[in-house]
Amino acid sequence: MLETVRMHIPEDLRMNDDEFFRFCQDNPDLKFERRKNGDIIVMGQTGSETGANNSEINADFVLWNRKVKFGKVFDSSAAFRLPDGSVMSPDVSVMSMERWERLTATQRKKFAPVCPDFALELRSQSDRLKDCFEKMDDWMANGCRLAWLIDLDEQKTYVYRPAQEREEIAGTPVLSGEDVLPGFALDLNLLVQ
């Protein structure tokens, strides 16, 4: 399993948005994120268990969205360019159709310059909890309306809402999409642990 690696990039060597997009496209075997300070994160590969859980979670979001026609559901391969200049990709994200339709065709083909309404991160064994908290804080600081950090090994979920302290939930609850994702529920008991 490849560990996640953070590379500090000196300011005079940092890539602009188009250069970073091309860099990512030219290295399809690797997954990158760019933090707000310009550091590049090389994302580690997950284990099979995490990959299976990501698929199960994403399927629940897709099936819900097909019924309610809320908007667009994205997997971990979709990255977003956030207002603070970072480029990040959660394991699952959701954006309302109204917000998606405001994007141009060109913006949709690259890293969409918008923060999704919802972001979910599933902590894998290569993720440091401190880094996960930092990333979740960044999602919220950039306009995310609801976010979940799910740590199956520790059986904890951290729920993030705007202008509130993160809520820690123990065990494997059923999580509600609240008013951000009306009618959505995710039963964590269905995931491999």
Secondary structure as UniProt FT lines:
FT   STRAND          5..7
FT   HELIX           11..13
FT   HELIX           17..26
FT   TURN            28..29
FT   STRAND          32..34
FT   TURN            36..37
FT   STRAND          40..42
FT   HELIX           48..68
FT   STRAND          71..74
FT   TURN            76..77
FT   STRAND          80..81
FT   TURN            83..84
FT   STRAND          87..88
FT   STRAND          92..96
FT   HELIX           97..101
FT   HELIX           105..109
FT   STRAND          118..122
FT   TURN            125..126
FT   HELIX           129..141
FT   TURN            142..143
FT   STRAND          146..151
FT   TURN            152..155
FT   STRAND          156..160
FT   TURN            162..163
FT   STRAND          167..170
FT   STRAND          174..176
FT   TURN            178..180
FT   TURN            182..183
FT   STRAND          185..187
FT   HELIX           188..190
//
